[in-house]
Amino acid sequence: MIAISKLKDQVIRWPNEEERKNISATIQKMHGFIKCFGLINGTLFPLAFAPTLTEHHYTRKGNCAIKSL
């Protein structure tokens, strides 16, 4: 979180109205979602070993993984 917070002004921004309209049109054309200009992907990154210092994060298949958003 500290690293992301330090870079937020350089890499995180809200799209302006024209950008939102273009993004929304593309998403509607590709996926059929109306008035949507952002999607969240919950990709799982499997871990080679279970973490020892934190609570284990098991997937529905019993693997340890971290979910991205």
Secondary structure as UniProt FT lines:
FT   HELIX           2..11
FT   HELIX           17..31
FT   TURN            34..35
FT   STRAND          44..46
FT   TURN            60..61
FT   STRAND          64..67
//
